Amino acid sequence: MQDLVIELRNDGTRLYQQIYAHIRDEIREGKLLYREKLPSTRSLAEYLQVSRSTVELAYEQLLAEGYLESVPYKGYYVAQVEELYRIEVGKGRKAEEKAGARPRYRVDFSPNAIDMRQFPFGVWRRISRNVLSQDNQETFLPGDARGDRELRETIGRYLHASRGVSCTADQIVVGAGNDYLLLLLRFLLGEGRHVVFENPTYPRAYKIFGLYAGSLRTVASDENGIRVDLLPEETDTVYVMPSHQYPTGVIMPIGRRLELLKWTAQRPGRYVVEDDYDSEFRYRGKPIPSLQASDRLGRVIYIGTFSKAIAPAIRVSYMVLPPELLELYERRCGIFSSTVSRIDQAVLNEFIRDGAFERHLNRMRKVYREKHDLLLAGLEPFRRDFILSGENAGLHVLLTDKKGRREEALREAAAAEGVRVYGLSEAMVGPKDMADGQRATLLLGFGGLTGQEIVSGIGLLARAWEVQADIEPGKVDFHETGM
C-alpha cells in the first residue's frame, strides 16, 4: 500500500479538494503508478486528522474522473490512465510540451519495437519452474564473472552455427546489456584510444565511448559501409555494424570487410568492434556471416544481444574477445561480478538448448517477413516522392524525400495525423554540421505493429505527405495472419 504524505493548508481551499488535487497530481507525475493501492479512507482520515467523509469526497471525485478504481472488499487502486497531460491554463500546447507531455499516436513506427505478442510465455514459465524446482543451491551462489560456463558454451555453439563466429567459451563474456560490455572495453583497450564511428550510427555507443576515448571521430560511409580509406592515421579502434548497419541498413560486402581487416593488420593494437545487434532477421538471400568469421589475426571484438530475438527485458548480451584481449580481461576485470542473474542465465541456457529459441526465431522470421512485405507493398506509391532503402533485413526501412522538404516538417505532418515516425538525424553524431545538407530521411519500423496498424499507418502517412495512394486511413479491412 502506498503511503501518502499530504500537507493540508489553511488557505480557504476545502480539505477534500486539497486531498483530491494532491493525489491527482501524484498520478499525473508518475509518482503513483497503475495498480498501486491507496490507504483506506479510514486510515488516511486518521493520519490527516480529518473526518472520514472528507477523504471519501476526495476519493469519489478521483473515481468519477477515472484516476482511481474501487475493488470491492479490497480498496482503492490507481487506474490505468494513458497519455496524461499537465496543461497550464491559457498556455495551450506550449505548456504541454514544457511539462514533458507526449502526444498520443494512433500508429508508432518505432524502429526499436519488437512483437511480444508471439513470445512463448508458456515455454518460458515452464523452464523457469524447472530451474527453480531443481533445488540447485549452486544457482544461488556467485558465479563466474564472465557468466556461467554452460550458457557461454551454448552461446558459442549458437554463434558458430548461425553467424560463423569462431571462439571458445572462455572468450565469451555475458553482461546485462551492451552498455556494460562497452564500458568493460575501457579496461581492456585503455583510455586515450582514437575511436572512429560511421555517421549516422548507434548514438548510445558513441556516447559511451566518449566517456573514455582520447578522441572520437566520424567518417563518411557509402553504399558498401564505412570508408576505410578515410580513416585517420591515428585511428586504433573502429565501431561498425557490418551485417546490418543501424540505421541505414547497409550490408558491408566481403570486399570492404577484407579491406577493414587488412587495415587492422597494418599496425599492432588496432581493433574493430563489431556490433551484430539484429543479424537474425534477413528476408532475402542467404544469412550474412559475421566479420569475426573472417578475422584471422584476432582483431575483431564481437558484440551481440538477445534483446531483439527474444525480449529486451531479459537484458542479456555477450561479447567475444580476441585471445590477446582475453588475457587482459583475466588480469584487469576478474574483480567484477557477473551482472546477469544466474537464474536468468540458467533459464536462457535451457531455452536455447532445448530448441525453443530456434523455434521462436523461425516463427518471428516468418512474422516479421510478412510485416516487412506488407509495409513494402503499401509504400509502393510513395516511391514517386521518396527513395526507399534499408529493406530485406532488420525491423525498419528508410524513406528519403525527393522534394526537398525538411525532416521536421515531415515528422510534424505525420504527427498531425496521429502517426509517429523517426528521423535519420536522431542517429547523427558528432558536430552538428555533419547533418547539414542531408536530405530528409525517415525511419519506419514495423516490428511492434500489427498488420492492421501497418496498413492504417501507411494510409495516414499518405494523407500527411500528400501521396496519391489507394488507401483510406482508418478504414482498412485487413485479415491478420499471425501479425
N, C-alpha and C positions, 0 to 999 in steps of 0.2 A: 504493500500500500504506500502510495506517495504522500509524504508529509508536506503540508502547506504552511509556509511562513508568510502570513499576511499582516501587514501593519495597517490597522484601521486609523483613519484620520478624523479629526473633529473639525471638518471644514464645511459642514452643511450637507455633504453628499450622503444619501441614505446608506446605511450599513450594508444592506443586501446588494446594492449597486456596486459598492466597493469590492465586495467578495466576488460578485459576478465578473467585474472588469478584470480583477487580478487573475482569476482562473482562465478567462478568455484569452488574455494576453500571454499567459504561460503556454497555452496550447498553440497559439499563433506563432510564437517564437521557438517552438520545438522543445521547450523545457518540460512540458508534459506530453508524453508520447501516446500513440494509439494503444489502447487496451490497458493503460495504467489505471490502477484502481485509486479512487479518491477516498478520503476519510468519510466515514458516515456522517450524516447530518448531526447526530448527537455528539460524536467525538469532536467534530470541528466547532460546534457551538460551545462546548465546554472549554476548548482551547482558546477560542476568541472571546470568551465571556460575553456571549450574546445569546439571544433566545434561539431555540431550535427553528422556529418559524422563519427567522431571518435567513438562516442558511438554506432552508427549504425553498424560499423565494428565489434565492440566487441559483440554486441547482435547477429549479423548474425553468428559469429563463434560459439557462445553458442547454437544457434538454430541448426546449422549444426551438432554439436556433441551431440545433444539431451538433453542438460541441461535446455533449455528453450523451451516453446511453445508459439506461437503467436496466439491470438484470435482476429479475425477481429473486428475492431471498439472498442475493449476493451483494448488491450495492451499485454504486455509480462508477462508470468507466469512461475513459476518454474515447470518443467516437473517431472513426476514420474520416478525416476531413481533408480532401485533396485540394492542392493549389490555393492555400490561404494567402491573402494579400493584406499587407499593412498599408492602408491608404490614408494619407493625411488629407483632411477635408479641404477642398479648394485647390489642392496641388495636382490632382489628376495623375496621369501616367508617369510623370517625372518622379513623383513621390514613391510610386510602386517600385520603380527601378532603383531608387536610392535605398529603399528598405530591403532590397535583395529579393523581391518577389519575382518568381519565374512564371511566364505565361503558360497557359495550358495548351498543349498541342494535340491536335487530332491524330497526327502521324509524326513520329520522330524517326528520321532516317539516321539513327546513330551508327557510326562505323564500328563502335566498340561493343554493341549489344549482341548477345547470343540468344538462342532459343532454348529456354529452360523447360518449355512445355514437353519436350521429348526426353528429358532426363529420366533414367531408370531408377526412380526413387526407391521402388520396392527392392531392387537388387542391392542398392547401396545400404538400405536398412538391414537387409539380411546379412550382408557381410559385416556390418558394424556390430550386429548382435553376436555373430560368431566370434569376432575378435574379442569382444568383451566377456564372452561366456567361457573362454578357454582358461580363465584363472591363471594367466601367464604373468607372474609378478615382474618378469623382465621388461614387459611393455611399459611399466610404470616407473622404471628407473632411468636415469640419464643414459643416453645412448651416444653413439659415435657423432662427433661434431659435423662430419660430412653427411650424416643421415644413416639410417640403418642399412647394413650391408645388403640384406635381402632385397630391399627396394632399389638400391643402386645397381645391383646385378640385373634386376628386372628392367630398369630403365635402360641399362646398357644394351640388353638384348633387343629391346624395342627400337632404340635408336639405330642399331646396326641394321635391323630388318627393314625399317621404314625410311631411314634417312642416309644409310650408308656410313654412319659415324663409326669410326674405329677407335675403341677405347677399352680400358679395363674398369672395373667397379671402383678401383682406388682413385681413378682420375675424376670421378663424378662427385660433385658437391651439391647437396639438396638444400634449398633455402626457401624461406617464406616470401616468395615473390622475387621478381628480377631486381627490384631496388636493393635488396640486401646483397644479392650476388654482385651487383655493380659496385657497391660500397666495399666489398671484400677485395676487389681489384686494387683498391688504394694501397693495401698492404702487400699485394703481390707485384704490381707494376711499379709502385712507389709514386710519391708525389713529384711534380715537376715534369710529368710526361707531356709531350706535344701531340695532342689528340685532334683528329680530323673527322668530321661528320659530313654526310651528304646534307643537302638542303633543298627541299624540306626533309625532315626526319622525325624521329620519335622525341618530342621535346623533353620528356621526363628524363630520358637517358642523358641528353645533352646537359641538363641542369645538374644531374648527379655528378657527371664527370667534371663539371665546372667547379665543384666543391674542392677538388684536389689536383686538377690538371695544371701544369705550368702554363700551358697555352691551349686555347680551344678555338679551332677554326673550322670553316666550312669550305667545301669546294663544289664546283658545279657537277651535275650529272647529265647524261644523255640517255638515249633510248636503251643503252646497254648497262646503265648504272653509273657508279662513281667514276670520274675521270682520273685514272691513276696517274696519267701524265701531268696532272695539275697539282699533285701532292707536293707541298713544300719540302725542301730538302731535310729540314729538321724533324719532320713527322716521324714518330715512332709507334703510334697507335691509330688504327683506323676502325671506326664503328660502322658496320654495314648490315643490311638485311638482304642478302643475295637471292634468296628463294622467292621472296615476295616483298618488295620494299614498301615500307609504310611511309607516307600514304599514297605514293604514286602508282604502286602495283607493278613496277618494273621488275622483270626477272633477269638476273645477270647471266649472260650466256657463258659458255665454257671459255671462250677466248679472253673475255675480260677477267674471269676468275683466275685463269693462269697468269695473266698479267699482274694481278694483285698479289698472288702467291710469289711470283718472281720478285716483286718489289720487296717483300719481306726478307728474301734471301740476300738482298744486296747489302744488308748491314745487320750486325748482331743486335738483338734486343727489340727488333720490330715485331709487332703483333697485330693481328686482325681480330676484333671482337665480332663474332657472327651471331646476330640476333635472329632466331628462327621461329618467331612467335606464332605464326598461323600457317605453317607449311603443310598442315594436314589437309587443307581444303583446296583442291585443284580440280577443275571441272572439264578440262580439255587436255588431251595428251597424257604422257607418262609423268609420274612423280619426278620432281626435280631433286637430285641428290644434294646434300649439304656441301658447303665449301670445305668443311672439315674433312669430308671424304676424299678430297683431292690433295690434302695437306700432307706432305712427306717430311717436312722439316720441323713439325711441332710448333707452328707459329699461329695457329687459329684457336681462339678461345670460344667455344661453342656454348650458347645460352638458349634454353628453351623453357616452355611453361605448359602446364596443363589447364591454364585459365580459359583458353578458347575451346579446347577439345572436350573438357569436362565441365568445369564451372569456376568462375572467378573466386568464389568464396573459399575454395579449398586451399588457396594460397600456396601452391607447391610449384616451384621452379627448379631448374637444375642447370649446372654449369660443368662442362667438360674441360679440364685443364690439360694443357700440354705437359709432358713429363718434366720439363725444366721448371715450370711454374708449380707443379705438384710438390717438388722438393721444398720450394719456398713456402708453400701453404703449410706444410707439416711443421716447418720451423717457426713461422710467424703467426699462423692462425689456429694452431692447435688449442689455444686457450679459449676460443669461442665455443659456446654450446650450440647445438642444433636449434634452429628457430622454428622447426616444424614438429608438432606433437607426434610422439611415437605411435599413438593410437591412430591418428590420421595417416601416418606412413604405412602402418600395417593394413588399414582398410584399402588404401590406394594400391598397395602391392598386390593384395588379393584380387582387387577389381581388375587389374591388368592381367595377372597370371591366369585367372580362370576364364579369360576370353571375353568378359563383359565389356571391357574397354574397346576392344576391336569391334564387337557387335554394335556398340553405341556409336563409334566413329563411322562405321559403314552406314548406319541409319542416318546420322547427321549429314554425311556427304550427300546422300540422296535428297534429304530435306533441303539443304542449302542450295544444291544444284537446281532444284525445282524453283526455289525462290529467285535464284540468280537468273535463270532463263526467263521467268515471268517478268522480272524487272527489265531485262534487256529488250524483251518483246514490247513492253509498254513504252520504252524510251525511244523506239524507232522514229516516231515523228519528231523527236527532239533533235535529231541529227542535222536538221536544216539550220538550227541555230546554235548547236553545241557540238563539240568533239567528244565522243565517248571513248574512254580509255580505262585501263586497270581491270578489265573483265577477265573471266576464266579462272580466277583464283581469289582466295580470301573472302571477306564478307562485306566488301563495298566496291563501288565503281566510282568513276570520276566524270564529271561533265565540265568541259571548258567552254566558256562563252565565246562565240564568234563575232558578236555585235558590239563589243567594246563596253559593255555595261560593267559597273562596279560590283565587286563581290558583295559588299554590304547591302547594296540596293537589291540584289537578287535574294539575299537571305531575308531581308525585311519584307519583300514582296511575298515570299513563301510563308513567312510567319503571319502575315496578314490573312492568309488563307488557312491558318492553323497547322502549318507544316514546318517542322524544324529540319534544316539542312546545315551542313558544316562546311566551312571554308578551308581551302588549302592553306591559306595564310596562317591558320591556327597552328600549323605544323612547321612554319618557317622559324628558324632560329638565327641567332647571331644579330649583327647590326640591322636596324630597321630597313636600311636602304637595300638590303638583299631582296626584299619583296617588291621593290619598285619595278615597274614595267612588266610585271607578271599579269597575264590575262586571268580574269576571274575564273576560278575553278572551284566547283562544289563537290563534296563527298556525299554519296548516297549509300548508307549502309542498309542491309536487308536482313541481317541475321536474326534480330529480335522481333521482326514484324511477321504478321500472318499474311497469307496471300491476299486476303481481302484488304488489309491495310496497305499493302504494296500497290494494288490497283487503284484504290481510292486516293492514295497519296500522289500517284502519278497524275491522276486527273486534276487534283488540286494544284499541282505544280504547273500543269499545262495552262490552267487558268491564270495563275500568278504570273507566269512568264510569257503569256500570250502565245503559246504554242498551239498550232492547229492539230488537235488530236480528237479522235472519235471516242472520247471518254467523258462521261458526265460525272463530276465529282459527287461522291456520297451516294450514288445510285448505281451500284455495281452488283450484278448478280454473279457471284463467283463461288464455285464449288471447291471447298477446302479438301486437299488430298494430302493429309499429313502435315500441312503447313500451318 
